Structures are given as C-alpha cells and as structure tokens.
C-alpha cells in the first residue's frame, strides 16, 4: 500500500511489475465507480509487459475526498503530480469512461508525457443528454436509497444480453454493491465525481492530440454510444477504432480477455510499427 500527499490529501497508488531499465510504464485511469481493486484481475497480464501503475483519483477508493465541488482538471493535475512523485517522464495510458475523459484532458495538457493511449467508452465532451443522466443519478443519490441508486446506475452500464446471461454474476455484484451504495460517504463522493464531469470538453482540441491512440467502442453502450467514439477517431489524427460487438459500457467486465488483448496488442503492435 502506497500513498503520496497532494494538496494536503493522501492519495493511494500501487505499482506492479519489475522496474527494469527501458520497461515502459502503463497507467490505468478508473471509471467513475471504480478503484485500483477493480483492475486486480488484469494485474498479472499487464505487469508482465509493463510497470503497471494503478491509482485512485479524488473521491475514489482509498484516496482522499474533496469536500468542495471541483472539475476534472484537478484529477488531471493529480496524475501529473503522481508522475512527478514517481519520477515518471512519460507513460502509456488506458482510460475507461470517466478515466477516458481524464486521459484526453491529460493528453491535451501534457502531450509529451504520453507515449500511447487507449480511450475506452469515452467521449469528446459531456453532452446535455449525458449530463441529464448524471443529474438523475445524483438526485437518486440524495435520497440515500442504495437500492434505488443501484437500479438507476448499474443496469445501464451493461448490455442487455450480458445482464441476462450473467444473472448469477450480476446478483453477486448487487449483493456486494448494495452496502457500498447505501453509504452516505460513497454517495456524496459519487455526486461530486459526477458533477466534476459536466464541463468535460476536448472537442476543439482533438486535432492537436496526435498521440498514437486506440479508441475502444461497444456496440451496446447506452451511456457513451458508438457515435461518440467514432467522433473521437475521426478527429484525432493518429487514432484507430475498434468495436466490441454485443457489449455494453463496462467493456472491461463484459469482455475481460478481449479487453486485455486489445490493450497489450495495441501497445506492442505500435512498438513494432515504429521498427518496421
């Protein structure tokens, strides 16, 4: 367990893998409800090829909270501070959902610190439609009804097929999540995190994000639909797009093997392309 202090707050991170000379860093940026623990099943595969850096942003997991409202810019500068703390010059970045927004903003602000980038289930900007969904989440969060919060959030994160076919797994997730979703502390964190995403907008800067990137889209993503990732790919000069069929917003959970293959395959293939 490792912490570093940023803005007088204790922030949690984990490093995995051998720190060999020349070994690249892979940093993972959590989705809004995620934490470092969410990536535990991926740890072994990712840390074999890279020095794996996982961390919890403000209001996530084992990191500190920010009691006042904030924008995602504070999360962007937190990542930069973590790089400086660990003496990381540049890294490969994987961001999913909320983390994808942070990755895009980080690449805009600190382009020389990103080697390659994967944007999974992300958007160029928070649309009025997506904002209203977030407002709905927050209104339910204010009721402190954990079951209602579960029902307004979780079913829409997964594809209908997965939710139905993996009902036993979903029931276990529900049992695990309900006590968490019933916590006032957690719900307040979620309200702040959701509000922080409202001003996300890199749409006018995509043409300047020239980092080699892979955009991961899911055919049945009802939070960040495929047209959003298509827009990213069309406006980022060095971006490739891959579509996962019959998959929802939580692509890493629905297709963990494929997600892993895409991450490792893209980064290693990009290395090969530079040599050919």
N, C-alpha and C positions, 0 to 999 in steps of 0.2 A: 504494500500500500504506500503510495507516494502522494505528497501534497506540495504545492508551492503557493506562495502568497501573492495575490494580485488585487490591487485596490483594497488592501487590508482584509481580504477574504481568502479563506483556504479553499483551493481548487484541487480536485482529485484527478490523477492520471495514472496510467500503467504503461510500462514499456515491456515488450516481449520479444525474444529473439536474440541472437548473438550480435554484439556490436562489433562487427568485423569492418576492417578498412574497405571502403568502397561500397559497402552494403547500403542500399537506399532505404530511406525512411518511408513508411506508409502510415498515414494518419487517417483515422476514421472519424467522421462527424455525425453524431447521433441524430436520428429523427426526434421529433418533439417529445414523445413519451418514453424515449429510450435512455439507456445509460451504458457505461462500459460493460456491465454484465450482459447486456443484450447481444454482445458480439463474442461471448465466450465460445460458442460452437465454431466460430471462424478463426479463433486464435491460433490453433496449431497450423492450419494451412497457410495463413497469411504470414506468420512469423518465421516460417521456413525460408521464405524468399526475401523477406524484408525485416527491418527493425520496426516492429509494429507499435504504434503509439495510439492508445485509446484514452479518452478523457471525457469528463462530464463538464458541460457548459454551466453557466449560471442557471440555477433553478433545476438542475438535473442531478439525479443520482446522489453521489457522495460529495458533490461540490456545494458551495455556499449559495444562499439565496440573495437576491437583490430585492429589497422591500419596496423600492420605488419603481414606477414604470420606466421602461427603457426600450431602445430599439435594438435591432440585431447588430448594429455597429459595435456595441460593447462585446458581443460574442466574437466578432471578427478580430478586435484588438486583443481579446483574451488569447486567441490562438497565436497571434504574433508574439505575445508575452511568453507563452509556453515555449515557442520556438527559441526565443532568446534565453529562457531559463535552461533549456536543454542543449543550447549551443547548436541548434539545427539551422543550417543555412537555407536548405530547401527540401521539399518532400513531395511525394506522391499523395494525392488527396482523394478520398472517397467520401462523398456526402450524399445522404439519402433524405429526401423530404425537407424538413426544417434544416438539416445539415447541408443539403444541396444548396439552399439559399445562402448559408454562411460560406460555403465553398466558392460560390460565384462571386460573392462580395469580397472575399479574401483575394481571389484571383484578380479582381478589378483593382484592389488597393495595393496588393503586394505581388505583382505578377512574377517578379524574379525569385520568389520563394516557392513557386510551384513547378515541379518537373512535368508531371502529367496529372490529369484529373478525371474522375468519374463522377458524373452527376446522375443520380438515380431518383426517378419520380420527383423531379424538381420543376420549377417554373422560373421564368424570367422576372415576373412580378406577381404580387398578390392582387388578384383581380377582385372586383367588387363581389363577385359570386363566392370566391374563396373566403373573403373577409366575412361575409354574412354567415357562412358555415362556422367559422371560428367564433363569431358573436353568439351563435346558437349554442355552441359548446360551453362558452363562458356563462351564458345565462343559466344553463343547467348546473354548471359547477357552483354557482352562487347558492343554489338550493341545498347543497351539501348532501344530495341524494346520490350515493355511489352507484347504485343500480341504474338510475336514470342516466348518469354520466356514461356508464359503460355502454348502454344501449344507444346513446346519441353519437358515440365515437367509434367503437370497435367494429361493429358490423360493416361500416362503410369503408374500413381500411382494407378489408379482404374482398376477394372476388366471391360472387355467389356460389360458384362451384366448389371452391376451396372450403368456404364456410360450411357448406352442406356435407361434402365428402369427409371432411376432417372434424365432424361434430364432436367427437370424443376429445380431440385435442383442444378445440375451442372451449368446451365445457371446463377442461382443466385450466385453461387460460383465464376463464371467467372466475373460477374459484380462487385463483392466485391474485387476480387483479382487483376483485371487489373490495377487500380490506384496504388496499392502497388507494383506490378511487373514493373510498369513504373518509379519507384523511383530509382534514381542513388544510393542513400544511401542503399536501400534494396538490389539492385543487387550487389553492392560491398560486402555487408555482405554475400550474398549467394556465391559469388566467394570464399571468404575466408573460409567459412564453408565447402564448397565442397572440396577445396584443402586440408583442415585440415584432411579429412577422408582418404586421399590417402595412408597413412602409417599404417592404422589400421591393426593389425595382432596379434591375440592371439592364433593362431592355435597350436603352440607348447606348450602352457600353459594350454590348456583346461583340460588336465588330472589332473591338480592341482587345478582347480576350483571345489571344492567339495560342494559348497553351494547348498541346495535343490533348483532346478530350473525347471521352466516350459518354454518350447520353443513353441511359437505360430507361426505356419506357415500358409500361404494362398495358396490355390490351384492354383490361377491365379495371383500370384505375379510375375510380369515380371521385377522387379528391383532386388529383392533378392529371386530367385526361391526356391521352396521347398527343393531341394537337399542341399541347404546351411544350412537350419535349421536341416535337417536330420544329416548332418555332426556334427553340434553342439551337438545334442542329443547323437550321437554315441561316442563322445569323452569327454563328461562331465560326471563324474561318477554318479552324483545324479540328472540327468536331465530327464524330461518327455517331450513327444512331443504330441501336438495336432494340427490337420489340420482343417482349416476352409474351407469348400467346396465353390466353386464358388465365391471366394473373392480375391480381389487384395491386393496391398501393403498397402493401407491405411485401415487396418483391423478395427481400432477403429471407423472409419467413416462409413464403409460399414456395419459392424455388431456391433453396439454400445452395444446392450443388451447382446449379446453373449460375447463380449469383457469384459464387466463388470462382467458377471457371471464367466468367466474364472479367472479373477483377484481375485475376492472375494472368489470364490470356492477353488482355489488352496491354497491361504494363510490360510484359515480357515481349510481346509482338512489337510494341513501339521501340523497345530496345533493339530488336533485330532490324527494324526498318532503318534505323539510323546507321546500321553497319553495312547494309546491302548497297 
